[in-house]
Amino acid sequence: MSLVLLDSNGPVRTLTLNAPERRNALDWPLLDELAAAVRTVAADPDARALVVTGAGKGFCAGANLANLFGDVDRPTDQMRDHLMKVYASFLGLRDLTIPTIAAVNGAAIGAGLNVALACDVVVAGPHAGFGPTFSEIGLHPGGGCSWMLTERIGRARATAALYSGAVIGADEAARIGLADLRADDALAAASELATLYAGREPQLMADIKESVRIAATSDLATSLEFESWAQAASMKNQRFRDFMRRFED
């Protein structure tokens, strides 16, 4: 049985973590398949948007710690190098140039929360739970959780969430910006968004993604430098030309 499913619907790809009997908890076999699926999407010229979800009632229950961490008594520097390999197996989602949407249908805990946060847009279903639970088990956050959580909800809220380690429900997640949308059917809503995004001009969407990244990490002058080139280039695409033609008639 494949632990990660990759389906196509026109230009939309849907990646499903497929170990529902364990709420899609991450182990090395699943992470290897996840990384391979992300590479497949990255190399697919027809892919225009990606939905990431989990099979069954959970999105992802986090890491199978014994399987992923192995011997935790190794020297700290060796353990750190090992952890970086774990992180790389799912953070490839952030490197995709197409829009990515997490359809969080159930619990997204620990490393499972990281998988959701690695997507551009997060849709929360009614049973979604977002769990930065690292401190609860005596573990420092990893996999980019501190950075991605701060990016989404700000320094103060991220600090409080990581101190507490409590699971954040769907409504609260939407209220504080951890989720971008609260929907009764997370997968259907995410797929609808993906179809919308996939209908846009691909280079435009890639440039918007890069523009926001620059804006989040640079100053106004750097943003303007990129925006001016990207906006000038976008004036060549057909959708914009059709829009301009309305004013010429």
C-alpha positions in Angstrom: 0.0 0.0 0.0 1.3 3.4 -0.9 1.8 5.6 2.1 1.4 8.8 0.0 -1.1 9.1 -2.8 -0.7 11.6 -5.6 -3.8 12.2 -7.7 -4.4 14.5 -10.7 -7.5 16.4 -11.7 -6.6 18.6 -14.6 -3.9 21.0 -13.5 -4.6 20.3 -9.8 -2.6 17.7 -7.9 -3.7 16.2 -4.6 -1.2 14.7 -2.2 -2.7 12.5 0.5 -0.8 11.1 3.5 -2.2 7.6 3.5 -1.7 5.8 6.8 -5.1 6.4 8.4 -4.8 3.5 10.9 -2.2 5.6 12.7 -3.6 9.0 11.8 -0.9 9.5 9.2 1.9 9.6 11.7 5.3 10.2 10.0 7.9 7.5 9.8 10.8 7.1 7.4 8.9 5.1 4.7 6.1 7.7 4.6 8.6 10.6 4.6 10.5 9.0 1.7 7.3 8.7 -0.3 6.3 12.2 0.6 9.6 13.7 -0.5 9.4 11.7 -3.8 5.8 12.9 -4.4 6.9 16.5 -3.9 9.7 16.0 -6.4 7.3 14.5 -8.9 5.0 17.6 -8.5 8.0 19.9 -8.9 9.0 18.2 -12.1 5.5 18.2 -13.5 5.1 21.0 -16.1 1.3 20.6 -16.1 0.9 20.9 -12.3 -0.6 24.3 -11.4 -1.6 23.9 -7.8 -1.2 21.3 -5.0 -3.6 20.2 -2.2 -2.1 18.4 0.7 -4.4 16.4 3.0 -4.6 13.2 5.2 -6.6 10.1 4.7 -9.2 9.1 7.3 -10.0 11.2 10.4 -6.6 12.8 10.9 -4.3 15.1 8.9 -1.1 14.0 10.5 -0.6 12.9 14.1 3.1 13.9 14.1 6.3 11.9 14.1 6.8 8.3 15.0 9.6 9.4 17.3 11.4 6.1 17.8 11.4 5.4 14.0 12.5 8.9 13.0 14.9 9.9 15.8 16.6 6.5 16.3 19.3 6.6 19.0 18.7 9.8 20.9 21.8 9.2 23.0 24.1 10.1 20.0 26.2 13.2 20.4 24.2 16.4 20.0 26.0 17.4 16.7 25.2 14.0 15.2 21.6 14.2 16.3 21.3 17.6 14.8 22.6 16.5 11.4 20.1 13.6 11.5 17.2 16.0 12.3 18.1 18.2 9.4 17.5 15.2 7.1 14.2 14.6 8.7 13.2 18.2 8.2 14.3 18.2 4.5 11.9 15.4 3.8 8.8 17.6 4.1 10.1 21.1 3.8 10.4 20.6 0.0 6.8 21.7 0.0 7.9 25.2 0.7 10.2 25.2 -2.4 7.4 24.5 -4.9 6.7 27.4 -7.1 3.0 26.6 -7.5 0.3 27.4 -4.9 0.0 24.9 -2.2 -3.1 24.4 0.1 -3.3 22.3 3.2 -6.7 20.7 3.7 -6.6 20.0 7.5 -9.4 17.6 8.1 -8.4 16.5 11.6 -5.5 16.7 14.0 -2.2 18.2 12.7 0.2 17.6 15.6 3.9 18.3 16.0 5.6 17.5 12.8 2.2 17.1 11.2 1.5 20.7 12.0 4.8 21.5 10.2 3.5 19.8 7.1 0.4 22.0 7.1 2.4 25.1 7.8 4.7 24.4 4.9 1.8 25.1 2.6 0.9 28.6 1.4 -2.8 28.4 2.4 -4.3 26.4 5.3 -8.0 25.4 5.2 -9.4 24.0 8.5 -12.2 21.6 8.7 -14.6 21.4 11.7 -12.5 18.7 13.4 -9.1 20.3 12.7 -6.7 20.7 15.5 -3.3 22.4 15.3 -0.9 21.1 17.9 2.5 22.7 18.5 2.8 20.2 21.3 6.6 19.9 21.5 7.0 21.4 25.0 4.3 19.1 26.3 6.6 16.1 25.7 9.8 18.0 26.7 11.0 18.5 23.2 12.1 21.7 21.5 10.2 22.6 18.4 11.8 21.5 15.1 11.2 21.2 11.4 10.8 25.0 11.1 7.8 25.2 13.4 9.1 28.2 15.4 9.7 30.1 12.2 6.6 29.1 10.3 4.3 29.6 13.3 5.8 33.1 13.9 5.3 33.8 10.2 1.6 33.0 10.4 0.5 34.3 13.8 3.2 36.7 15.0 5.9 36.5 17.6 3.8 36.9 20.8 1.1 34.3 19.8 3.7 31.9 18.5 5.6 32.1 21.7 2.5 31.5 23.8 1.5 28.6 21.6 4.9 26.9 21.9 5.1 27.5 25.6 1.6 26.0 26.1 1.9 23.1 23.7 -2.0 23.0 23.6 -3.9 22.0 20.5 -5.6 24.9 18.8 -9.1 24.2 17.4 -10.4 25.1 14.0 -12.3 28.2 15.0 -9.5 29.7 17.1 -7.0 28.8 14.4 -9.1 30.8 11.9 -9.5 33.7 14.3 -5.7 34.1 14.9 -4.7 33.4 11.3 -3.2 30.0 11.8 -5.8 28.8 9.3 -6.8 31.0 6.4 -10.3 29.5 6.0 -12.7 27.5 8.1 -14.8 25.2 6.0 -17.3 22.3 6.7 -15.5 20.2 4.1 -11.8 21.2 4.2 -10.8 19.0 1.1 -13.6 20.4 -1.0 -12.8 24.0 -0.1 -9.1 23.5 -0.7 -9.8 21.8 -4.0 -12.0 24.7 -5.1 -9.2 27.2 -4.2 -6.7 25.0 -6.0 -8.8 25.1 -9.1 -9.1 28.8 -8.9 -5.4 29.3 -8.5 -4.6 26.8 -11.3 -6.6 28.9 -13.7 -4.2 31.8 -13.2 -1.2 32.4 -15.4 1.5 30.1 -14.0 4.4 32.5 -14.0 2.2 35.2 -12.4 1.4 32.8 -9.5 5.1 31.9 -9.1 6.1 35.5 -9.1 3.4 36.4 -6.5 4.8 33.6 -4.3 8.3 34.9 -4.7 7.2 38.5 -4.2 5.5 37.7 -0.9 8.6 35.8 0.2 10.8 38.8 -0.5 8.4 41.2 1.2 8.5 39.1 4.4 12.3 39.0 4.6 13.5 42.3 2.9 12.9 46.0 2.8 10.6 48.0 0.6 13.3 48.9 -1.9 14.0 45.2 -2.5 10.4 44.4 -2.9 9.9 47.2 -5.4 12.9 46.0 -7.4 11.3 42.6 -7.8 7.7 43.8 -8.2 8.6 46.2 -11.0 10.1 43.5 -13.1 7.4 41.0 -12.3 4.6 43.4 -13.0 6.2 44.5 -16.2 6.5 40.9 -17.3 2.9 40.2 -16.4 1.7 42.8 -18.8 2.5 40.3 -21.6 0.1 37.6 -20.5 -3.1 37.1 -22.3 -5.5 37.6 -19.3 -4.1 41.1 -18.8 -4.2 41.9 -22.5 -7.8 40.8 -22.6 -8.6 43.0 -19.6 -7.0 46.0 -21.2 -8.8 45.4 -24.5 -12.1 46.1 -22.7 -11.1 49.7 -22.3 -10.1 50.0 -25.9 -13.5 49.0 -27.3 
